Amino acid sequence: MIAKLEQTIGYLKGKVSFNPQIGLILGSGLGVLAEEIEEPFIIPYEDIPNFPVSTVTGHKGQLVFGKLQGKDVVAMQGRFHFYEGYSIQEVTYPVRVMKKLGVETLIVTNAAGGTNSKFEAGDLVLISDHINLTGTNPLIGPNYDEFGPRFPDMTEAYAPELRKTAEEAGDEQGIPLKDGVYGGLAGPSYETPAEINYLKTIGVDMVGMSTVAEVIVARHAGIKVLGISCITNMAAGLGHHLLSHDEVMDTAEKTKSKFLGLVRLVVQRL
């Protein structure tokens, strides 16, 4: 993997002249944030050596370098998922690339199904913690000491100071934010009502098919993380209709203005 990383970084540094300090991973329907980046330099994933390619609707599939609120950033406009058939190491490869590029803070976003009855579609939720239910871990295998220790601490997977910054930004803009525990599953099938009841019982407030592995790799590498979930639907058995990806995309579209306003202000204050 180290040899692959060197090849990837060599290619990107040949294209981009600055080292971004802030990374963004934009989930289903939330890639619109990348269009806010000024002086953008866009590189399609398929052009980047050793990069996977996004295959899911709502994930554009490109790295966007540039400035957001005056800060040097790199955004993944579309992510990779374990259910697409990639290994968990491939899914998290871009996070290690970001670390090598100089990223110190990662804002990771996702579309999630609400399991907490206090949530409703359209809510923005700050991730306070997560439960890894994917059945795997991206750090399995040889440890890469240049990134971090064999047994990284996950007590503060989501940086409290970044959540405080986001809460203040939300208050200032009149955006009500909730907080909760994210449950990460492998997918791609949505959960059954029985599974949702189980997840509620173990303390999951929202559920999705991404994020957890990326955050583990980021924390292993010493990157601070802010996680934001957009509740796009209530999970199986909690609503009155069958679930679909179209609903996820529709709700993300309706939520985009407050999502954009929140993230812009957070980045400005980092």
C-alpha distance (Angstrom), angle and dihedral (degrees) to the residues before:
residue distance angle dihedral
M1 . . .
I2 3.80 . .
A3 3.81 90.8 .
K4 3.80 90.2 49.9
L5 3.79 90.9 49.0
E6 3.79 91.7 51.9
Q7 3.79 89.7 52.6
T8 3.82 92.3 48.3
I9 3.80 94.1 46.2
G10 3.79 91.9 46.5
Y11 3.79 90.0 54.5
L12 3.82 94.7 46.8
K13 3.80 94.7 45.6
G14 3.77 88.0 52.1
K15 3.81 87.7 58.9
V16 3.82 103.5 36.2
S17 3.78 124.8 50.2
F18 3.83 100.9 -161.6
N19 3.81 136.5 60.5
P20 3.82 111.6 -123.2
Q21 3.79 115.2 -139.5
I22 3.80 96.1 -167.8
G23 3.80 124.9 56.8
L24 3.79 126.7 -166.7
I25 3.80 128.3 -163.4
L26 3.79 109.3 -163.9
G27 3.79 118.8 -155.7
S28 3.81 134.2 -153.5
G29 3.79 110.8 -35.7
L30 3.82 92.3 -5.2
G31 3.80 98.2 91.6
V32 3.81 88.4 100.2
L33 3.81 87.4 88.5
A34 3.81 89.0 72.7
E35 3.80 88.2 63.7
E36 3.82 87.9 65.2
I37 3.80 91.0 63.4
E38 3.80 113.0 110.4
E39 3.80 123.9 -138.3
P40 3.82 88.4 12.7
F41 3.76 122.5 -162.3
I42 3.80 108.4 -165.8
I43 3.79 125.9 -159.9
P44 3.83 118.7 -177.5
Y45 3.79 112.9 -132.5
E46 3.79 91.7 -122.1
D47 3.82 89.8 62.5
I48 3.82 94.1 54.9
P49 3.81 116.2 89.4
N50 3.82 113.0 -113.5
F51 3.83 94.2 1.8
P52 3.81 119.5 134.5
V53 3.82 118.6 -129.8
S54 3.83 126.1 -120.3
T55 3.81 114.0 -116.2
V56 3.83 101.6 176.3
T57 3.81 127.0 98.7
G58 3.80 109.9 -107.6
H59 3.80 93.9 32.6
K60 3.79 108.6 100.0
G61 3.79 96.2 -166.3
Q62 3.79 108.6 -131.6
L63 3.79 143.4 108.3
V64 3.79 113.8 -123.3
F65 3.81 118.9 -160.5
G66 3.79 122.5 -171.7
K67 3.78 144.4 84.6
L68 3.80 128.6 -45.0
Q69 3.79 117.0 -176.9
G70 3.81 87.9 -16.1
K71 3.82 94.2 -54.4
D72 3.80 126.2 117.1
V73 3.79 107.1 -115.4
V74 3.77 142.7 170.1
A75 3.80 118.6 -153.4
M76 3.76 130.5 -164.9
Q77 3.79 102.9 -142.7
G78 3.77 92.6 -159.4
R79 3.79 129.0 5.6
F80 3.79 137.3 -140.4
H81 3.79 125.9 -108.0
F82 3.79 134.1 -152.5
Y83 3.83 89.4 -128.2
E84 3.80 91.2 62.0
G85 3.79 87.4 73.2
Y86 3.78 98.0 -100.6
S87 3.78 120.3 131.9
I88 3.79 115.2 -107.4
Q89 3.82 87.8 -110.8
E90 3.81 90.4 56.0
V91 3.81 90.8 48.1
T92 3.81 90.4 56.4
Y93 3.81 97.9 37.1
P94 3.84 93.3 101.7
V95 3.83 91.0 58.0
R96 3.79 89.9 59.3
V97 3.80 88.8 46.6
M98 3.82 88.8 53.8
K99 3.81 90.5 51.2
K100 3.80 90.7 52.2
L101 3.81 89.7 49.6
G102 3.81 90.9 56.2
V103 3.81 103.6 -96.2
E104 3.82 112.3 159.8
T105 3.81 100.2 169.4
L106 3.80 126.7 42.9
I107 3.80 125.3 -163.4
V108 3.78 107.9 -162.7
T109 3.80 120.4 -170.7
N110 3.78 134.3 -175.1
A111 3.77 145.4 170.3
A112 3.80 109.2 -115.0
G113 3.78 141.4 -178.1
G114 3.79 114.5 -119.7
T115 3.79 118.0 -122.7
N116 3.81 95.5 167.7
S117 3.81 109.2 89.6
K118 3.82 89.5 -142.4
F119 3.80 90.1 65.0
E120 3.78 126.8 82.3
A121 3.78 135.6 -174.2
G122 3.79 110.9 -73.8
D123 3.81 96.3 32.5
L124 3.80 119.7 133.7
V125 3.79 111.7 -140.9
L126 3.80 127.7 -167.6
I127 3.79 108.9 -138.6
S128 3.80 108.7 -123.9
D129 3.81 95.6 177.8
H130 3.79 141.2 -22.5
I131 3.78 141.9 -135.6
N132 3.79 115.9 -140.7
L133 3.81 107.3 -138.3
T134 3.80 97.2 156.8
G135 3.81 93.2 102.9
T136 3.79 93.2 -123.0
N137 3.80 143.2 62.6
P138 3.82 127.6 -139.2
L139 3.81 91.6 -136.2
I140 3.80 93.9 62.9
G141 3.80 109.3 119.8
P142 3.81 129.8 32.1
N143 3.78 114.7 -2.8
Y144 3.79 115.1 -122.8
D145 3.80 100.4 -140.7
E146 3.80 93.3 -166.9
F147 3.81 87.9 67.5
G148 3.77 102.3 40.2
P149 3.82 149.9 -52.1
R150 3.80 126.9 -52.1
F151 3.81 91.2 -112.8
P152 3.83 109.0 34.4
D153 3.79 119.8 -165.9
M154 3.81 114.8 -116.8
T155 3.81 99.1 -175.6
E156 3.80 90.7 115.6
A157 3.77 101.4 28.4
Y158 3.82 88.3 153.9
A159 3.80 111.2 43.4
P160 3.83 111.9 -116.6
E161 3.80 91.6 -149.0
L162 3.81 91.3 55.2
R163 3.81 91.1 49.4
K164 3.82 88.4 51.4
T165 3.81 90.1 51.6
A166 3.81 89.8 50.3
E167 3.82 92.3 47.6
E168 3.81 90.7 52.2
A169 3.80 90.7 47.6
G170 3.80 90.2 50.3
D171 3.81 92.2 49.4
E172 3.79 91.5 49.6
Q173 3.80 92.3 51.9
G174 3.78 96.7 40.3
I175 3.80 91.8 -114.3
P176 3.81 110.8 145.0
L177 3.80 109.6 -137.7
K178 3.76 127.5 -166.4
D179 3.78 128.3 -165.8
G180 3.76 132.3 -140.4
V181 3.77 152.3 143.7
Y182 3.80 116.8 -81.9
G183 3.79 119.7 -142.5
G184 3.79 113.3 -151.8
L185 3.82 116.9 -155.1
A186 3.79 130.8 176.2
G187 3.84 98.7 -118.6
P188 2.97 146.7 151.1
S189 3.82 92.0 159.7
Y190 3.77 115.2 65.3
E191 3.78 115.7 -114.0
T192 3.79 123.4 -89.9
P193 3.82 119.7 -116.6
A194 3.82 88.7 -107.5
E195 3.80 90.6 53.4
I196 3.81 90.2 49.8
N197 3.81 90.5 52.2
Y198 3.81 88.4 51.7
L199 3.81 91.8 48.7
K200 3.80 91.4 50.5
T201 3.79 89.5 50.5
I202 3.82 93.1 54.4
G203 3.81 92.9 48.7
V204 3.82 105.9 -94.1
D205 3.81 114.9 149.9
M206 3.82 98.6 -179.2
V207 3.76 133.8 11.1
G208 3.79 136.0 -149.2
M209 3.79 146.9 147.3
S210 3.81 102.3 -109.8
T211 3.81 145.0 36.2
V212 3.82 102.1 61.8
A213 3.81 97.2 83.1
E214 3.80 92.0 43.2
V215 3.80 91.0 52.5
I216 3.80 92.9 48.4
V217 3.80 90.9 54.3
A218 3.81 92.0 44.2
R219 3.80 92.8 52.2
H220 3.81 91.1 45.0
A221 3.81 86.5 57.7
G222 3.81 94.3 46.8
I223 3.82 95.7 -107.7
K224 3.82 115.3 147.3
V225 3.80 113.6 -127.9
L226 3.79 136.0 -148.9
G227 3.80 113.7 -173.2
I228 3.81 124.5 -162.0
S229 3.80 124.4 -176.9
C230 3.79 123.4 -163.8
I231 3.80 108.1 -150.3
T232 3.79 101.4 -137.4
N233 3.81 98.3 170.6
M234 3.77 142.2 -6.1
A235 3.79 111.1 -97.2
A236 3.80 126.2 -104.4
G237 3.79 114.5 -55.2
L238 3.81 93.7 12.9
G239 3.79 97.1 82.1
H240 3.78 132.9 46.9
H241 3.80 101.4 -112.3
L242 3.78 143.5 48.6
L243 3.80 118.4 -83.9
S244 3.80 124.6 -110.3
H245 3.79 139.4 172.8
D246 3.83 88.4 -124.2
E247 3.80 89.4 64.6
V248 3.81 89.8 50.7
M249 3.80 90.9 53.4
D250 3.82 93.9 44.7
T251 3.80 94.1 52.2
A252 3.80 92.6 45.1
E253 3.81 88.2 53.7
K254 3.81 91.8 52.1
T255 3.82 91.2 48.4
K256 3.79 97.4 46.6
S257 3.83 98.8 97.8
K258 3.82 95.0 58.6
F259 3.80 91.1 38.5
L260 3.81 90.9 53.8
G261 3.79 92.7 45.7
L262 3.79 92.3 50.5
V263 3.80 97.3 47.7
R264 3.81 93.4 44.2
L265 3.79 91.5 55.7
V266 3.81 93.2 43.8
V267 3.81 91.4 52.6
Q268 3.80 90.6 47.7
R269 3.80 89.6 56.9
L270 3.79 97.9 46.8
